[in-house]
Amino acid sequence: MTGLDILIIGRSRRTVDTATEQLRSLGFTAHGVIADDEAVTLLDAREVTTLLIGGGVQRESRALLKQRAQQRGVTVLEARRAGREIDVYLREEVVPLLRGRQ
C-alpha cells in the first residue's frame, strides 16, 4: 500500500467502511481502520497524507493520533457530522479539502 490520500479511523466498522467506499468511488485512495494500532502503523509508514478521525474516537486516542500525524506532516480532519449522513458530510466537508490538496 503506497500513496494513501486518506486514512479514516473510527469505532464503527460499518461507518468506516461506508466512508472508505464512498471516497474510493470518488477516485481517492482511502483506507479505513477501527483500531489505533493499525492507524499508527500506517502513519509511521508515511503512507498517509490526511487522517480523518471519526466522532466516536475517544479523547486519549484522538490526542495520540493527532500527535503522531503532526510528527509525520499529515493533515488531520476531525469528523463533525452534526447529524448529517456520511455521504453528505463527505461531500460537503472532506472532499473539497482533499481536492484542494491535489
N, C-alpha and C positions, 0 to 999 in steps of 0.2 A: 504494500500500500504506500503510494507516494503522492505528494502534492494535494493533500486534502484541502478543500476550501473551508470546510466547516466540520467541527466536531460538536455533536449535540449530546449533552448529558442530562438525564432526568431520572426520575424514580419510577415512572410508569413505562413499562416496556411498550405497551400499546401506543402511548402518546409519542414516545421517542421514535418508534418505527414509522408511525404516520408522518411525523415531521421529516424524518430522513427520506422517506419515499417521495414526499411532495417536493423537497428540494432537488432530489435527483431528477424528478420529472421535468424540472425547470432547467436542467443542464448543469447543476452544481455537483461537485464531488462531495459527498457527505457520508459521515459515519455516525452511528448512534450507539451510545453505551448507557448502562444504568449503574455501573459500579465506578467508584472513584479511582481504584487502581488501574482499571482499563483506560480511563481518561488520562491519568498521569503518565502511563506508558506511551500513549500516543503523543502527548505534549512533549515528553522527554525525547522522543524520536524526531521531533521538529518537523512533523508531517502535517501540521495544522496551521492555518492562517487565522482562523476565527473559532472561538469557543462560545457556544450558546448554552447557558446554564438555565435549566428549567426551574420553574417556580417551586417545585417540590424538593429541591436540593437544600439540605439543611445548612444553617449558617456556618458551622465549622467546616463542612465540606466545601462550601462556596468560597470561604476565605482561602483554604488551601489551594483550590483550583485556580482562583484568580491570581494568587501569588505565583504559582507555577507558570501560568500563562504569561504573566507580566515578565518573568525572568526569561521567557523564550520569545518575547516580542509578538505574542499572539493577542489579537483583538478579542475582548470579552464582551459578549452581549448577555444581559440578564433578562430572561423572559418576563414580560409584563403583559400577559394576555388580556387581563381586565375583562374576563367573561367572553372574549371572542373565541370563535372556533379556531382550530390550529391553522387551517388554510388561510383564513382572513388575517390572523396575526402575522404569519409568514409573509404574505403578500404585502401587507401594509408596513411592516416594521423591518423584517430581516432581509428580504430580497432587495429592496432599494439600497440597503447598506452594503450588501455583498456586491451588487452590480457597480456601486460607486467605487469599489476597491479593485475592479478588474481593469 
